[in-house]
């Protein structure tokens, strides 16, 4: 299909294919997942290898016995990831002439070479080689019998092995997918994001060239793109609510696209040779390849390069440093638990901490491993779903409460049993039967390497961690603000905004603190206006932000503007003592003392001595102190 007439053309052909491989390696999704311990890159490797063998079979470059090797590789590949099954349509389209000849026992001359296959004998040996490859699954029960540090699912028991094999331990919740969600999922398959404008143009050029050369190959590659994009969305999308979670599933589609790009590059080179001045075709072609490679690398490096990304490791390290000695930690899910287990099992760090993921508490196989020292049974019978999880959390907490400090990384009501308080403790929460004041000390032991750099170029996994950092700073700032410790509140809000500059609540609260301290008022005004804009974009009401803007204007001496803002929020903030305090002070400055006294009298319930003293002073000035 791709014919080169001389050695220089051969060089250009090799350059085209190498450049296409390079563009695939530099595409954001492929690059990111090549750096993490996940199945997607290895899945792509098996797809590339199987498709390469299929093309060579189709062209008659290798013998039919290669089917046995393909069957073996397919079995091994399925042991890595089940989505390899979606490669079958592409392979069937490409190899159907060979299979048809084998099934109907006819000779095949599709590629000018006679291929004779005894179908049943070939099918039998292919099945044997497939089973041999698929037997990689036997590693699971064998390893389970070797007393691993975490015996996931206890697959040494046959029924448990079948649960692992059928992926019953994975999320099976079906989301109610709306048309809008489906549209967002389809949009998440974005070749323009992966390969850029030139890459997409080369895909069109390559497909055109393939269609002219071999419609079967063109259809086969198109089926590969379709299977690992649209078909993936239809099959998996109902179980993955967030479109970004689907992106690694698209990697095989990008692999097929890169093959088409390679053909597109070669086709572009062939077209250059037709035009006048063909002697400059090769220099122009190689310059073009070099430019798109450099541009792609530069565009994606900040997003995908993780060479200085310590985010996950440091987050786990910081979690460990949040706990007192011999503590118990109840993380919500397993994804952020692996780093903690690595620190304990490999680096032998904080082995005194008992880590019990909430996700596993409902798994019977996990309980004997995590809670072997608990003598009394506490598994809640007759309960399911969230109620069962809540009962499990309550039982574990009750057992440990008098013995050890118990921590979690969540404060959702559905995971906090009644009567248990959550106290901010750095990026975690301490669980207690009584209310306690948050402590700053945890932050003093944290490592935050390159967090500011990563914040502007984070992938999905990093986003979760950064959001947790920003939320933790915000929660701490909020508690400091409510406790009257404004300096610490300012520092916490500023740290939160340094990680997440578009956090409307942090912008609003920091602006309020600035206003109360009568500092940086112009910056406070800009922050509140930005918060209002962010709330508007999300369709949220923001009358508390309007109150903040009114107070900022009051501090700036812009009393008319302040009154206008505060009055616009009256119907929504009526009864809020801080709102009446702000409105009353403003009315007093405008000389409307009777109205001011009425508003200020409703602010006396504020549990802040300095504000109460100020309110009483202005009530006296307004001539209404005798009534209060």
C-alpha positions in Angstrom: 0.0 0.0 0.0 2.7 2.4 1.0 5.2 2.1 -1.9 8.6 3.8 -1.9 10.4 4.1 -5.2 13.9 4.8 -4.0 16.0 5.0 -0.8 15.1 8.6 -0.2 11.4 7.7 -0.4 12.0 4.9 2.0 13.6 7.4 4.4 10.5 9.7 4.0 8.2 6.7 4.6 10.0 5.7 7.8 10.0 9.3 8.9 6.2 9.5 8.4 5.5 6.4 10.5 8.0 7.5 13.2 6.4 11.0 13.4 3.0 9.4 13.7 4.2 7.2 16.6 5.8 10.3 18.1 2.6 12.3 17.9 0.8 9.4 19.6 3.4 9.2 22.4 3.1 13.0 22.9 -0.8 13.1 22.9 -2.0 14.2 26.3 -4.1 11.2 27.3 -1.6 8.6 26.1 1.4 10.4 27.7 -0.4 10.8 31.1 -1.4 7.2 31.3 2.0 5.9 30.2 3.4 7.4 33.4 1.0 5.8 35.9 0.5 2.2 37.1 -2.7 1.5 35.1 -3.8 -1.0 32.4 -4.4 1.3 29.5 -0.9 1.6 28.1 -0.4 -2.1 28.2 -3.8 -2.6 26.6 -2.6 -0.2 23.8 0.5 -2.4 23.3 -1.5 -5.5 22.8 -3.8 -3.8 20.4 -0.8 -2.5 18.4 0.8 -5.9 18.3 -2.3 -7.8 17.3 -3.2 -5.3 14.6 0.3 -5.3 13.2 0.2 -9.1 13.0 -3.2 -8.9 11.3 -2.0 -6.5 8.7 1.0 -8.8 7.9 -1.4 -11.7 7.6 -3.7 -9.8 5.3 -0.7 -8.8 3.1 0.6 -12.4 3.0 3.8 -11.4 4.7 3.5 -14.1 7.4 2.0 -17.6 7.4 -1.4 -18.5 8.7 0.1 -20.2 11.7 0.5 -16.6 13.1 -3.2 -17.0 14.1 -1.9 -19.2 17.0 0.4 -16.4 18.2 -2.5 -13.9 17.9 -4.7 -16.2 19.9 -2.1 -16.5 22.6 -1.6 -12.7 22.7 -5.3 -12.1 22.8 -5.7 -14.3 25.8 -2.8 -12.6 27.7 -4.2 -9.2 26.7 -7.7 -10.0 28.0 -6.0 -10.8 31.3 -4.9 -7.2 31.3 -8.1 -5.5 30.3 -11.5 -6.7 29.1 -11.9 -3.9 26.5 -9.5 -5.7 24.2 -12.7 -7.5 23.0 -13.6 -4.4 21.2 -10.7 -5.0 18.8 -12.5 -8.0 17.3 -14.7 -6.0 14.7 -11.5 -4.3 13.3 -9.7 -7.6 13.1 -12.7 -9.4 11.5 -13.0 -6.8 8.8 -9.4 -7.1 8.0 -9.0 -10.8 8.1 -12.4 -11.9 6.8 -11.0 -13.0 3.4 -8.6 -15.4 5.2 -11.3 -16.7 7.6 -13.8 -17.1 4.8 -11.4 -19.2 2.8 -10.7 -21.3 5.9 -14.3 -21.8 6.8 -15.4 -22.8 3.3 -12.1 -24.7 2.7 -11.2 -22.8 -0.4 -7.8 -21.5 -1.4 -7.2 -17.8 -1.1 -5.3 -15.6 -3.4 -6.1 -12.3 -1.8 -2.4 -11.2 -1.6 -1.0 -13.2 -4.5 0.0 -16.0 -2.1 -1.9 -19.2 -1.7 -2.9 -19.8 2.0 -4.4 -23.1 2.8 -5.8 -23.6 6.3 -7.5 -26.6 7.9 -10.2 -24.7 9.7 -11.1 -27.1 12.5 -7.6 -28.0 13.2 -6.6 -24.3 13.2 -9.5 -23.4 15.4 -8.7 -26.1 17.9 -5.0 -25.0 18.2 -6.0 -21.3 18.3 -8.3 -22.1 21.2 -5.5 -23.9 23.0 -3.2 -21.0 22.6 -5.9 -18.6 23.7 -6.5 -20.6 26.9 -2.7 -20.7 27.5 -2.5 -16.9 27.3 -5.7 -16.5 29.3 -4.3 -18.7 32.0 -2.4 -15.6 33.3 -5.5 -15.3 35.5 -4.2 -18.3 37.5 -1.6 -16.0 39.0 -4.4 -14.4 41.1 -5.3 -17.5 43.2 -1.7 -18.7 43.3 -0.6 -15.3 44.8 -3.6 -15.2 47.1 -2.2 -18.4 48.8 1.1 -16.7 49.5 -0.1 -14.5 52.4 0.1 -11.2 50.6 0.0 -8.0 52.6 -3.5 -7.3 51.1 -5.4 -10.3 49.9 -7.8 -8.5 47.6 -11.0 -10.5 47.4 -9.3 -13.6 48.7 -9.4 -15.2 45.2 -7.8 -18.5 46.5 -11.5 -19.4 47.2 -13.1 -20.4 43.9 -16.3 -18.3 44.4 -14.2 -15.3 45.3 -12.0 -15.9 42.2 -15.1 -15.9 40.0 -16.2 -12.6 41.6 -12.7 -11.1 40.7 -12.9 -12.6 37.3 -16.4 -11.2 36.7 -15.2 -7.8 38.1 -17.9 -7.8 40.8 -15.8 -5.7 43.0 -15.8 -2.8 40.6 -18.4 -0.1 40.5 -21.6 -1.2 38.8 -23.9 1.7 39.6 -25.8 2.8 36.6 -26.2 6.5 36.2 -29.3 8.0 34.7 -27.6 9.4 31.6 -29.3 12.4 30.1 -28.9 13.5 26.5 -26.7 16.4 27.7 -24.5 13.9 29.6 -24.2 11.7 26.5 -23.3 14.8 24.4 -20.6 15.8 26.9 -19.2 12.2 26.8 -19.1 12.3 23.0 -17.3 15.7 23.2 -14.7 14.2 25.5 -13.5 12.1 22.6 -11.5 15.0 21.1 -8.8 14.2 18.4 -8.2 18.0 18.2 -7.1 18.0 21.8 -5.0 15.0 21.3 -3.3 15.7 17.9 -3.9 19.4 17.2 -5.2 21.0 14.0 -2.5 19.5 11.8 -3.1 16.1 13.2 -6.8 16.2 12.4 -6.1 17.4 8.9 -3.6 14.5 8.5 -6.3 12.0 9.7 -8.6 13.2 6.9 -5.8 13.0 4.3 -4.7 9.6 5.5 -8.2 8.1 5.4 -8.6 9.4 1.9 -5.3 7.8 0.8 -6.3 4.5 2.6 -9.7 4.5 0.9 -8.0 4.8 -2.5 -5.5 2.1 -1.7 -7.5 -0.4 0.2 -11.1 0.1 1.3 -10.8 -3.0 3.6 -7.9 -1.5 5.6 -9.7 1.9 5.7 -12.8 0.3 7.1 -10.8 -1.8 9.6 -9.1 1.3 11.0 -12.3 3.2 11.1 -14.0 0.4 13.0 -11.1 0.5 15.5 -11.7 4.2 16.1 -15.5 3.7 16.4 -15.2 0.8 18.7 -13.0 2.5 21.2 -14.8 5.9 21.1 -18.6 5.8 20.4 -19.1 2.1 21.3 -17.1 2.6 24.5 -19.3 5.6 25.4 -22.5 3.5 24.8 -21.2 0.5 26.7 -19.3 2.1 29.6 -20.7 5.6 29.8 -23.7 4.6 32.0 -21.2 3.4 34.6 -18.9 6.4 34.4 -20.7 9.7 35.2 -17.7 12.0 34.6 -16.7 12.3 30.9 -13.1 12.7 31.9 -13.0 9.2 33.4 -13.8 7.8 29.9 -10.7 9.4 28.3 -8.2 6.6 29.0 -10.7 4.2 27.3 -10.2 6.2 24.1 -6.4 5.5 23.9 -6.9 2.6 21.4 -8.9 4.9 19.2 -6.0 7.3 19.3 -3.7 4.5 18.3 -5.7 3.8 15.2 -5.9 7.5 14.5 -2.1 7.7 14.7 -1.8 4.9 12.1 -4.0 7.0 9.8 -1.9 10.1 10.5 1.2 8.2 9.4 -0.5 7.4 6.1 -1.6 11.1 5.9 2.0 12.2 6.3 3.2 9.9 3.6 0.3 11.0 1.3 1.3 14.7 1.9 4.9 13.9 1.0 3.7 12.1 -2.2 1.6 15.2 -3.1 4.6 17.5 -2.6 6.6 15.6 -5.2 3.9 16.2 -7.8 4.2 20.0 -7.7 6.9 22.1 -9.4 10.0 22.3 -7.4 9.8 18.7 -6.3 13.5 18.8 -5.3 12.5 20.8 -2.2 9.8 18.3 -1.3 11.9 16.3 1.1 13.4 19.3 3.0 9.9 20.9 3.4 8.5 17.5 4.5 11.1 16.9 7.1 10.9 20.5 8.3 7.1 20.1 8.7 7.5 16.9 10.7 10.0 18.6 13.0 7.8 21.6 13.5 4.6 19.7 14.4 6.6 17.4 16.7 8.2 20.4 18.6 4.8 22.2 18.8 3.0 19.1 20.1 5.7 18.5 22.7 5.7 22.1 23.9 1.9 22.2 24.0 1.5 19.1 26.1 4.6 19.0 28.2 3.2 21.2 31.0 0.0 19.1 31.2 1.3 15.6 30.8 4.9 15.6 32.1 5.0 14.2 35.7 8.7 14.2 36.2 8.4 16.8 39.0 4.9 15.8 40.1 5.1 14.6 43.7 1.4 15.4 44.3 0.1 11.9 45.1 3.1 10.8 47.1 3.2 14.1 49.1 -0.6 13.9 49.7 -0.3 10.5 51.2 2.7 11.6 53.3 0.8 14.6 54.5 -2.2 12.4 55.4 0.1 10.2 57.5 1.5 13.3 59.3 -2.0 14.5 60.2 -2.5 11.6 62.7 -1.6 11.2 66.3 0.3 8.1 67.3 -1.5 4.7 66.9 -4.4 6.4 65.2 -7.1 4.8 63.0 -7.8 6.3 59.6 -11.1 5.7 57.7 -10.5 7.0 54.1 -13.7 7.1 52.0 -12.4 5.3 48.9 -9.6 3.0 47.9 -7.9 5.2 45.3 -6.2 7.5 47.8 -5.3 4.5 50.0 -2.7 2.9 47.8 -0.1 5.6 48.5 -0.7 5.1 52.3 -0.2 1.3 51.9 2.9 1.9 49.8 4.3 4.2 52.6 3.6 1.5 55.2 4.5 -1.7 53.4 7.4 -0.5 51.3 8.9 2.5 53.1 7.9 1.3 56.6 6.5 4.7 57.4 3.8 5.3 60.1 3.1 1.6 60.5 1.4 2.5 63.8 -1.6 3.8 61.9 -4.5 1.4 61.2 -5.9 2.2 57.7 -9.5 0.9 57.1 -11.0 2.2 53.8 -14.7 2.7 54.1 -15.2 1.3 50.6 -13.9 -2.1 51.9 -16.0 -2.1 55.1 -18.9 -3.6 53.2 -16.7 -6.3 51.7 -16.8 -9.5 53.9 -13.4 -10.7 52.6 -11.7 -7.5 53.9 -13.1 -7.5 57.5 -11.0 -10.4 58.8 -7.8 -8.8 57.4 -8.5 -5.3 58.7 -10.3 -6.0 61.9 -8.8 -9.3 63.0 -8.1 -7.9 66.5 -11.8 -6.9 67.1 -13.3 -9.7 69.2 -16.9 -8.9 69.0 -18.8 -9.3 65.6 -20.5 -6.1 64.4 -21.4 -6.7 60.8 -24.9 -5.1 60.5 -27.4 -7.7 59.4 -30.5 -6.8 57.4 -29.1 -3.5 56.2 -28.0 -2.5 52.7 -26.4 0.3 50.8 -25.7 3.6 52.6 -27.4 2.4 55.9 -25.1 -0.6 56.1 -22.0 1.6 55.4 -23.1 4.1 58.1 -23.7 1.3 60.6 -20.2 -0.2 59.8 -18.5 3.3 60.4 -20.4 3.7 63.6 -19.4 0.3 64.9 -15.7 0.8 64.0 -15.7 4.3 65.6 -17.4 3.0 68.8 -14.9 0.2 69.1 -11.9 2.5 68.8 -13.1 5.7 70.3 -11.8 5.2 73.8 -8.7 3.4 72.7 -7.3 5.5 69.7 -7.9 8.7 67.8 -10.1 8.2 64.8 -9.7 10.2 61.6 -11.4 10.4 58.2 -11.0 12.4 55.0 -14.6 13.3 54.5 -17.4 15.2 56.3 -20.4 14.1 54.3 -23.4 13.5 56.4 -24.1 10.2 54.6 -20.8 8.9 56.0 -20.9 10.4 59.5 -23.1 8.6 62.0 -25.3 10.8 64.2 -23.6 12.2 67.3 -20.1 12.3 65.8 -18.4 15.6 65.1 -15.8 16.3 62.4 -13.0 18.6 63.5 -10.7 20.0 60.8 -7.3 18.5 61.1 -5.2 19.6 58.1 -6.4 17.7 55.0 -8.2 15.2 57.2 -10.9 15.3 59.9 -10.8 14.0 63.4 -13.9 12.2 64.6 -15.1 12.9 68.1 -18.1 12.6 70.3 -17.5 16.2 71.5 -16.8 19.4 69.8 -13.1 20.4 69.6 -11.2 23.4 68.2 -9.2 22.7 65.0 -5.5 22.7 65.2 -3.0 24.3 62.9 -0.2 22.0 63.8 -0.8 19.4 61.0 0.0 21.9 58.3 3.4 22.5 59.9 4.5 18.9 58.9 3.3 19.0 55.3 5.3 18.8 52.1 3.7 20.8 49.2 6.3 20.3 46.5 5.4 22.1 43.2 1.7 22.4 44.1 1.5 25.9 42.6 3.0 24.7 39.3 0.8 21.7 39.1 -2.4 23.7 39.9 -2.3 25.3 36.5 -1.8 22.1 34.5 -3.5 19.2 36.3 -5.1 16.1 35.0 -8.2 14.5 36.4 -6.4 12.6 39.2 -4.4 15.6 40.2 -7.5 17.7 40.2 -9.0 15.6 43.0 -6.0 16.1 45.2 -5.7 19.8 44.5 -9.4 20.2 45.2 -8.9 18.5 48.6 -6.0 20.8 49.4 -8.0 23.9 48.5 -11.0 22.7 50.4 -9.0 21.9 53.5 -7.4 25.3 53.5 -10.9 26.8 53.0 -12.5 24.8 55.8 -9.6 25.8 58.2 -9.9 29.4 57.2 -13.7 29.3 57.8 -13.3 27.9 61.2 -10.5 30.4 62.1 -12.8 33.2 60.8 -15.7 32.0 62.9 -13.3 31.8 65.9 -12.2 35.4 65.4 -8.7 34.5 64.3 -8.6 36.7 61.3 -4.9 36.6 60.6 -4.9 32.8 60.4 -8.2 33.0 58.3 -6.5 35.3 55.8 -3.5 33.0 55.4 -5.8 29.9 54.9 -8.1 31.6 52.4 -5.1 32.9 50.4 -3.5 29.5 50.3 -6.8 28.0 49.1 -7.0 30.6 46.3 -3.4 30.0 45.4 -4.4 26.4 44.5 -7.9 27.1 43.2 -8.2 30.8 42.1 -11.8 30.4 40.9 -13.2 29.3 44.3 -16.1 31.7 44.7 -16.7 31.0 48.4 -13.0 31.6 49.2 -13.0 34.8 47.2 -16.1 36.0 49.0 -14.8 35.1 52.5 -11.4 36.5 52.0 -12.9 39.8 50.7 -15.1 39.9 53.9 -12.0 39.5 56.1 -10.2 42.2 54.2 -13.2 44.5 54.7 -13.4 43.8 58.4 -9.8 44.6 58.9 -10.2 47.6 56.6 -7.2 46.5 54.3 -6.8 45.9 50.6 -10.3 47.2 49.9 -9.8 47.6 46.1 -8.6 44.1 45.9 -11.5 43.0 48.0 -14.0 44.7 45.6 -12.4 42.9 42.6 -12.6 39.5 44.4 -16.3 39.9 45.3 -17.2 40.9 41.7 -15.3 37.9 40.5 -17.2 35.7 42.9 -20.5 37.1 41.7 -19.5 36.4 38.1 -18.5 32.8 39.0 -21.8 32.2 40.8 -23.7 33.6 37.8 -21.9 31.3 35.4 -22.9 28.3 37.5 -26.5 29.5 37.8 -26.2 29.9 41.6 -27.8 32.6 43.8 -25.2 34.8 45.5 -26.9 37.2 47.9 -24.4 36.5 50.7 -21.8 37.8 48.2 -23.9 40.9 47.6 -23.8 41.5 51.3 -20.0 41.2 51.2 -19.8 43.8 48.4 -22.1 46.1 50.3 -19.8 45.9 53.3 -16.7 46.5 51.2 -18.4 49.6 49.7 -19.2 50.7 53.3 -15.5 50.4 54.3 -14.5 52.4 51.2 -16.9 55.2 52.2 -19.2 54.6 49.2 -22.4 54.5 51.4 -25.0 55.1 48.6 -23.5 52.2 46.5 -23.4 50.1 49.7 -27.0 50.8 50.5 -28.1 50.0 47.0 -26.4 46.6 47.2 -27.6 45.7 50.7 -31.2 46.7 50.0 -31.3 44.5 46.9 -30.6 41.4 49.1 -33.1 42.2 51.9 -35.7 39.7 50.9 -33.2 36.9 50.9 -31.1 37.9 53.9 -33.8 39.1 56.2 -33.2 37.7 59.7 -29.4 37.3 59.3 -27.9 39.4 62.1 -24.7 40.2 60.2 -26.8 41.5 57.3 -28.7 43.8 59.7 -25.4 44.9 61.3 -24.0 45.9 57.9 -27.3 47.6 56.8 -27.7 49.4 60.1 -24.1 50.8 60.1 -24.6 52.0 56.6 -27.9 53.7 57.3 -26.3 55.5 60.3 -23.6 56.9 58.0 -26.3 58.2 55.7 -28.0 60.0 58.6 -31.1 57.7 58.7 -30.7 57.1 62.5 -34.2 55.7 63.2 -33.9 53.0 60.5 -30.3 52.4 61.6 -31.4 51.8 65.2 -34.1 49.3 64.0 -31.5 47.3 62.0 -28.8 47.4 64.6 -31.1 46.2 67.3 -31.6 43.0 65.3 -27.8 42.5 65.3 -27.4 42.3 69.1 -27.6 38.5 68.9 -24.2 38.3 67.2 -21.9 36.3 69.4 -18.9 38.6 69.0 -18.1 41.0 71.8 -16.4 43.6 69.6 -19.4 43.8 67.3 -21.8 43.9 70.2 -19.9 46.7 71.7 -19.9 48.6 68.4 -23.7 48.0 67.9 -24.5 49.3 71.4 -22.3 52.4 70.8 -24.1 53.3 67.6 -27.5 52.5 69.1 -26.7 55.0 71.8 -25.6 57.6 69.2 -28.9 57.0 67.4 -30.8 57.7 70.6 -32.2 54.2 70.9 -30.1 52.7 73.6 -32.8 53.1 76.2 -35.0 50.7 74.3 -32.3 48.0 74.3 
